[in-house]
Amino acid sequence: MDLNMKNKVAVVTGGGRGIGYGICQVFAEEGCNVVIADFAPIEKTKEACRKLEEEYGIRTLAVKADISSEEDVCEIFRLTLEKFGTVDFLMNNAGLMGPSSIETVTPEQIRRYERVTVEGTMLMCREFVKLCAAQNRGGHIVNTISKTAIRTSGDGNPIYAATKGAVLAFTKNLAAEVGRRGIYVNGIVPGYVATEGVAHLTERSEKMKKIIILMLVCLAVFACTKKSENEIYVYNWSEYIPDEVIKQFEKETGIKVRYTTYDSNEAMYAKIKITGGADYDVAVPSTYYVQKMQKEGLIQAIDKTKLTNFSKLNPQLINQTYDPDNAFSIPFMWGTTAIGINAKYMSGQRRYS
Ligand SMILES: NC(=O)c1ccc[n+]([C@@H]2O[C@H](COP(=O)([O-])OP(=O)(O)OC[C@H]3O[C@@H](n4cnc5c(N)ncnc54)[C@H](O)[C@@H]3O)[C@@H](O)[C@H]2O)c1
């Protein structure tokens, strides 16, 4: 995979082990130099860096830092600039995990959760954004959230969930604030990955790690959220709209189309759910996803007075049960799904249904 990261520089917090180290490996695989900023003893972080250098031939920097300390955060970027002269990616991976039962949690523990996961992420973003401004160019930030920020976990863990909920809200709104300046901000929601950090939970599959890591990097190079008036963000199934049609639309209207694709309703829904629908102006869900997304507030009502060709749609395809009066959706395509069978290879009685 070439993600155009060669010789660029990524800062990864908590990159010394677990998911963070896996993320470092993927950056390194792409030829991107890596700065690991980790709370762990510096020998451990240096060892992780040495392995990356040996395996991938990249340059690295190990920094001992606690991201909840403003001083340490500034030092991470000072040392990064000193060694590499630039920084392109910030992967906010470090976060505090562990059991935090509401009955036993202490104010100190609550504050520590908040300081590491919320304040730490915010401070890292603040310094990175300042550097992007000083360098007069954009950059990419990816913040690590958790599914507990979106839905209730079987294990509870409300303190952890609350801090990740704060990171989710922060991520969405930071994207809105700095997206226009070419600083792309995304959040990722890893599934369960068996790391030392979750040793207190039951052991499950290791395989998830690589999958999540690939997803992280894919997200890291993709869209921002803040749009200018002359841009439209379209999220569609692959191969639904030919490139020429998009170019023609841009030429006729002067509106730039930011076009990204997906290959399943589930992928589209997950991405839109994470951003609360803020990333896209137009998406193309199948009918059975329209009602679900509308109920969850992920799509807005359509002002049909602006759709001058609405009256020309086939009456049989509008006003359907999933969206009466087409308040939230309009049909884009109609078709049937079929399975083709080569009769030569079939034996016995034919059945049709
Ligand atoms: N493992 C999972 O199943 C899972 C699921 C969802 C989200 N996450 C999130 O993914 C991230 C990484 O999880 P993991 O399982 O790899 O964790 P981990 O505990 O195995 O590794 C975390 C790393 O972060 C470092 N770190 C911790 N506090 C720090 C601080 N204040 N400053 C700098 N570095 C610090 C640690 O030294 C360690 O190297 C966390 O934000 C976690 O909440 C994990």
The ligand as a MOL file (V3000), in Angstrom:
LIG
                    3D

  0  0  0     0  0            999 V3000
M  V30 BEGIN CTAB
M  V30 COUNTS 44 48 0 0 0
M  V30 BEGIN ATOM
M  V30 1 N -7.1770 -2.5460 23.7430 0
M  V30 2 C -8.4440 -2.3540 23.4380 0
M  V30 3 O -9.2380 -3.2940 23.3470 0
M  V30 4 C -8.9580 -0.9670 23.1790 0
M  V30 5 C -10.2850 -0.8050 22.7250 0
M  V30 6 C -10.7630 0.4620 22.4560 0
M  V30 7 C -9.9180 1.5610 22.6180 0
M  V30 8 N -8.6410 1.3750 23.0780 0 CHG=1
M  V30 9 C -7.7980 2.5560 23.2330 0
M  V30 10 O -6.6260 2.3730 22.4530 0
M  V30 11 C -5.5220 3.0380 23.0920 0
M  V30 12 C -4.3690 2.0770 23.2860 0
M  V30 13 O -4.8120 0.9500 23.9830 0
M  V30 14 P -3.8420 -0.2860 24.3250 0
M  V30 15 O -4.7260 -1.4130 24.6770 0
M  V30 16 O -2.8280 -0.4530 23.2750 0 CHG=-1
M  V30 17 O -3.1520 0.2670 25.6760 0
M  V30 18 P -1.8260 -0.2070 26.4440 0
M  V30 19 O -2.0840 0.0840 27.8900 0
M  V30 20 O -1.4280 -1.5960 26.0900 0
M  V30 21 O -0.7290 0.7900 25.8880 0
M  V30 22 C -0.8410 2.1420 26.1940 0
M  V30 23 C 0.5020 2.8150 26.0160 0
M  V30 24 O 0.2930 4.1900 26.3530 0
M  V30 25 C 1.2790 4.6130 27.2740 0
M  V30 26 N 0.7290 5.6540 28.1460 0
M  V30 27 C -0.1950 5.5040 29.1080 0
M  V30 28 N -0.4250 6.6630 29.7420 0
M  V30 29 C 0.3680 7.5710 29.1330 0
M  V30 30 C 0.6040 8.9510 29.3420 0
M  V30 31 N -0.0320 9.6320 30.3220 0
M  V30 32 N 1.4930 9.5930 28.5350 0
M  V30 33 C 2.1650 8.9190 27.5610 0
M  V30 34 N 1.9870 7.6050 27.3460 0
M  V30 35 C 1.1020 6.9420 28.1140 0
M  V30 36 C 1.6560 3.3640 28.0470 0
M  V30 37 O 2.9650 3.4720 28.6280 0
M  V30 38 C 1.5760 2.3000 26.9510 0
M  V30 39 O 2.8000 2.1740 26.2640 0
M  V30 40 C -6.0880 3.6220 24.3970 0
M  V30 41 O -6.4640 4.9710 24.1810 0
M  V30 42 C -7.3250 2.7890 24.6490 0
M  V30 43 O -8.2950 3.4620 25.4130 0
M  V30 44 C -8.1540 0.1330 23.3560 0
M  V30 END ATOM
M  V30 BEGIN BOND
M  V30 1 1 1 2
M  V30 2 2 2 3
M  V30 3 1 2 4
M  V30 4 1 4 5
M  V30 5 2 4 44
M  V30 6 2 5 6
M  V30 7 1 6 7
M  V30 8 2 7 8
M  V30 9 1 8 9
M  V30 10 1 8 44
M  V30 11 1 9 10
M  V30 12 1 9 42
M  V30 13 1 10 11
M  V30 14 1 11 12
M  V30 15 1 11 40
M  V30 16 1 12 13
M  V30 17 1 13 14
M  V30 18 2 14 15
M  V30 19 1 14 16
M  V30 20 1 14 17
M  V30 21 1 17 18
M  V30 22 2 18 19
M  V30 23 1 18 20
M  V30 24 1 18 21
M  V30 25 1 21 22
M  V30 26 1 22 23
M  V30 27 1 23 24
M  V30 28 1 23 38
M  V30 29 1 24 25
M  V30 30 1 25 26
M  V30 31 1 25 36
M  V30 32 1 26 27
M  V30 33 1 26 35
M  V30 34 2 27 28
M  V30 35 1 28 29
M  V30 36 1 29 30
M  V30 37 2 29 35
M  V30 38 1 30 31
M  V30 39 2 30 32
M  V30 40 1 32 33
M  V30 41 2 33 34
M  V30 42 1 34 35
M  V30 43 1 36 37
M  V30 44 1 36 38
M  V30 45 1 38 39
M  V30 46 1 40 41
M  V30 47 1 40 42
M  V30 48 1 42 43
M  V30 END BOND
M  V30 END CTAB
M  END
